[in-house]
Amino acid sequence: SARMLVPVGHTVGIKLFARGVMVVKAPESGTPADDCGLQTGDIIVKCGGVSVTSTEQFQTLLQNTGETSTDLQVRRGAETMTLSVSPEQNDQGQYAIGAWIRDSMAGIGTMTYYDPDSGAFGALGHGVTDVDTGQLLPLDHGSIMDASVKAVKKGERASPGELKGDFDLTRDSGTLYANTECGIFGKLSAEDAAKITGAALPIAKKDEVKTGKATILATVSGNETREYDIEIEKIYSPSGSTRNLLLRVTDEELLAQTGGVVQGMSGSAILQDGKIIGAVTHVLLDDPSRGYGIFIENMLSAAGLSSE
């Protein structure tokens, strides 16, 4: 029998800390970073044999090294390599290698489902990627927070809209265990799991999803999660991992409030015929009323859950 999940559709604040630090801009020529062969998207995992945990800690490791050449262990795509870098003193007298680096990301998204059997949740329907490189951030640790929507920047042609959230920074409501191309996954705290009151619904297999009427669960004002009408216009098969279907928002109220799909709605659960069929993932740049969705089966397989 099909797995039963509670469709959620509520906004969450997301904090994600990378394993290592990511090089987010191509190093300028003549810098130690460029001389040693560092590239945009590289993840510096170790410096002088010590695991890199944050940008600040990496700077400290470089101060301890001084001008001596030191080994950087770097992940580039699926490869791991060792580069030898010789830090130089910058204008402030700090030893540096001249690379723009980042160690974390924060934002707003929507929780898709909660699994009452395991206490696990899935959100976003796509991965948390670095804003400059577009690469998936390798997760070291991360969490979600409660978020209510305080404002909406309406989507227009060529200018995607977005939800602006108020985050509860005083506590985390769940911890993340995976950041994948098909979504982020984690465990809810007992206190937050107890707040989830919706009924569990069966999930639909890919071949059960059809074009035509459907709904999405989304939160676009305060804490009010509502069901809105959409039309599934096209199903792509076979297809990439996150663009499995094309949907159009038909709900007049949602169109009036947001213009359609906006950033922050990623993860909104898609329902059809009493089943969870997927999640909203992206808005179409030239038409904010349209967006892409991912099959729930693809999300579950990325989460390591079977659909049975």
N, C-alpha and C positions, 0 to 999 in steps of 0.2 A: 504493500500500500504506500501511497505517496507520503512523504515527510510533511508534518504539520508545523507551520511557522506562524508567528504573530506578525502581520504587516504593521510597521510602525509609522513611518512618514513624518517623524519629528526631527527638527533641526538639532544638530549637536556642534559644539566647538571641538576642533581637532588639533591636538599638539603632537608633533612627531619629531623625535630626535634620531638623527642618522647614526649609523655605525661608522665612525670616522668622520672626516670632513670632506665636502665636495668642492672641487674646483669649478667655479661658476662662470668665469670669463677666461678667454684665452690669455695666458700670461703675455705681457709685452716683451718684445725682443730685448735681449740684453739683461733681463732679470735672471736671477738664479733659477727661478721656476721654469723659465723658457730654456735656459742652457741645459737643464737636466732632463728636459723632454716631457714635462707635465703638460697635459692637455685638458681642455674643457670637458667636464663630465667625469674626470678621474676622481676616485675616492681615496684619500690618504688614510690608510688604516693604521699604520705604525710609523713612528719616527724614532730612529735609533733603537729599534727593538721594543719600544714602549707603545702600547695601544693608545691611539688618539681618541679622545672622548668628546672634545668640544673645541671651538676655535680658540678660546682663551687658553685652555690647557696646551694646545698645540703651540701657541705663541710662547708659553712658558718653557716648553721642551726646547724650542729654538734658542731662547735666551741661555739655557744651560749648555747648549752645544757651542754657542758662539760662532767663530768663523770656521771651525773644523768641519770638514765635509761629513755629512751624515746620511745614513740610508733611509729612504722613504719606502715603505711597502705600500703599493698602490694597486687598487682594483680598477681595471678598465674593461667594462663589459664583463665577460665571463673569465677574463684572464687576471692573474695576479703577477705583478712584476716589482722589481726593486730598482729604484732610481737613486743615484747619488747626488745630493745637492749641497752646495756650499753657501750658507746664509751670508748676507751682507748687512751692514748697519744702515738703517734708514735715517732720514733727517732727524728723527727723535732719539737717535742713538740706540734704537731697538734692533736686534738681529731679526731679519725678515727674509722671505724668499720671493716676495713680489707676486703672490697669487691671491686672487679674490676667492675667498672660501666661505662656505655656509654649513652650519651643523644641524639646523632644525627648520621646521615649517609649521605655520599655524593657519587655521582657516575655519570656514563654516561649511557644513555639509548636512546630509539628511540620513538618518538611520533607516535602513530598508526593512530589516526583519529582526526578530528576537526568537531564539530557539529555546522554548521552555525546558526541553530535555537537558540541554547542556549549559544553559546560562550564557550562551554565546550570541553575538549579534554580528550583522554585516551592515556596512554603510557605503555610500558614494557610488558603487558600481564601476568605479575606475580607481586607479591608484593615486596616491599623493605624489606629485612630481615636483621637481625643483622648478621654480618660476623662470629661471634663466635658461636652463639646459633642457627642460622638458623631460629629464630622466627621472625614473622611479627612485625615490630616496630609500636606501637600504635601512630598514627599521632596526634601531637598537632598542628603543622603548618609546612608548607614546601613550596618550590617554585621550578620553573624550570628556567633555564637560556639558552640563546643561546649557542650552542656548535658546533665547526667545528672539523673535524677529522684531527689531525696533523700526526698521525702515526698508523700503524696496527702491532700488534704482531700476526703473522700468527698462526692459529690453527694447532696443530699436535695431533697425537694419544696420549691420556692420558694427554695432556697438552693444555687446552682450550686457544684459542687466545683471543685478546681483542683489542678494539678500544681505542686509547689514544686521548683525546680531549683537545681543547683549549676552556676554558669557558669565557664568557663575564661576569666578576664578578661585573661590574659596575651597572648592573640593572637586575631585575627579569623580565622574560617575561610572567610568569603566576604564579598563586597560586594553591596549592594543597588542595583538600577538602577530599580525601579519599585514604587510602593505603589498598588494599584488596589483597586476594590471586590471583585475576584475573587481577590485574593491578593497576596503580595509576591514579587518575582522578583529574582534576582541571579546572580552568577558565583561558583563555588566556587574556592578557591585550588587550585593543582596538587596540593599535599600532601594536602588534604582530599578532592579528587576521587579520588585514588589509594586512599583508604580505602573507597570505595564499591564493594562487591563483588557486590551482588545482580545477578541476571540482568535484562536489559531485557525488558519485556513490551509487546505492542501496546496502543494505547489504544482504548477503545470509543467509537463515535459515540453521540450522544444516543439515537438510535432503537434502539440495540442493548441499552440498559440496561433490565432488566426487574425486576419485583417478585419477591421470593423470596430465597433464600439468597445471602449474599455474605460477605466478610470485610473486616476493616480491619487495617492495619499500624500498630501504636502502641507507644509506649515509656512504661510507667507505673511502672517500677522500675529504678533505676540506668541502665545502658546497654543493657538487654535489650529489643530490638525483637522483637515477636511478632505473629503473626496471630491475630485473635480473630473468632469467629463473630458475624454480625449477620443481620438480616432486613431487606430493603428492603420497606417496607410500602406506599409510595405514590410515584408519580412525578408531579410537577406539570408540566403543560405546556399552554400556554406559561407561563413563570413568571419570577419575579425572578431576579437574577443569582446569588445565593448559596444560595437555598433551592429547589433543583431536585428533591430527593428527601427522603423521610422514612424514617429508619432506626431500628431498635430493636436494642440490644445484647442478644444471647441467650446470650453466652458466660458460663457460671457463674463462671469465675475472674475475668474482668474485672468482672463485677457485684459480686463479693465485694470486689475491690480498690478500685474507684472508684465503684461505684453506676451506672456507665454512661458517659455522655459528660461529661467535665469540661473546664474551661478549660485550655488548654495542649495538648489533643488536637486542636485545630483544625489541619487540614492533614493529619491521618492519612489515608493513601491507602486508597481503597475498591477492592477487587478482586472481580471476578465472572467466572467462566468463563475464567480465565487472562488476563484483560485488566484494565487500569487503567480504572475507570469514573468516578472522582471523588475528592473529599476531604470529610472531615467538616468542617462549618463552625460549627454552633451547637448548644447543648443546649436542649431544651424546658424552660422554667422549671418547669412543673408535673409533669414526669416525666423525671428524670435518665437513665432507661434509653433515652430517645429523643432523637434529634438530627436536624439537617438536614444535607444534603450538597449539594455543587455538582458539576455535570458536569465532567469533566476537559477537555472541549472548550471550556467557558466560561473555564476557567483558562488554557488555552493561547492562546485568542484574546486575552485580556487581556495575556498575556506577549508578544504579537506573534509567536507561533509558529503555523504551520498545523498541522492535525491529520494532514496527509499526510506 
